[in-house]
Amino acid sequence: MDGMEDTSSSPGLGKKILAVIVFAIAAWILLKFAIGLIAGLATIIVIVLAIAAIVWAVRTL
């Protein structure tokens, strides 16, 4: 009975490896999404600043 309790309470090596792989893939997808979101926001900010610079330059000239 004691041997059966030990095997059911701790996951096998295969399950641990699978969990690490799933965790790594999920973290990679989340990181890629976060980088894309930051890049998208940076692009919008640069476009807005460029438009503001054009408007300022036209008014100054």
C-alpha positions in Angstrom: 0.0 0.0 0.0 2.8 2.4 0.8 4.3 2.0 -2.6 1.0 2.7 -4.3 0.5 6.0 -2.4 4.0 7.2 -3.3 3.4 6.7 -7.1 0.0 8.3 -7.1 1.0 11.4 -5.2 4.1 12.3 -7.3 3.9 12.7 -11.1 6.1 10.6 -13.3 9.1 11.9 -15.1 7.2 12.0 -18.4 4.5 14.2 -16.9 7.1 16.5 -15.5 8.8 16.8 -18.8 5.4 17.4 -20.6 4.5 20.1 -18.0 7.9 21.9 -18.6 7.3 21.8 -22.3 3.8 23.1 -22.0 4.9 25.8 -19.6 7.8 26.8 -22.0 5.4 27.0 -25.0 2.8 29.1 -23.1 5.5 31.4 -21.7 6.9 31.9 -25.3 3.5 32.7 -26.7 2.8 35.1 -23.9 6.2 36.8 -24.3 5.6 37.1 -28.1 2.2 38.6 -27.5 3.6 41.1 -24.9 6.4 42.2 -27.3 3.9 42.6 -30.1 1.6 44.7 -28.0 4.5 46.9 -26.9 5.7 47.2 -30.5 2.2 48.1 -31.6 1.8 50.8 -28.9 5.3 52.2 -29.8 4.3 52.4 -33.5 1.1 54.3 -32.7 3.0 56.7 -30.5 5.6 57.3 -33.2 2.8 58.0 -35.8 1.1 60.4 -33.5 4.3 62.2 -32.7 5.1 62.4 -36.5 1.7 63.9 -37.2 2.1 66.4 -34.4 5.6 67.3 -35.8 4.2 67.9 -39.3 1.4 70.1 -37.9 3.8 72.1 -35.8 6.2 72.5 -38.8 3.4 73.6 -41.1 2.2 76.2 -38.6 5.7 77.4 -37.9 6.4 77.9 -41.6 
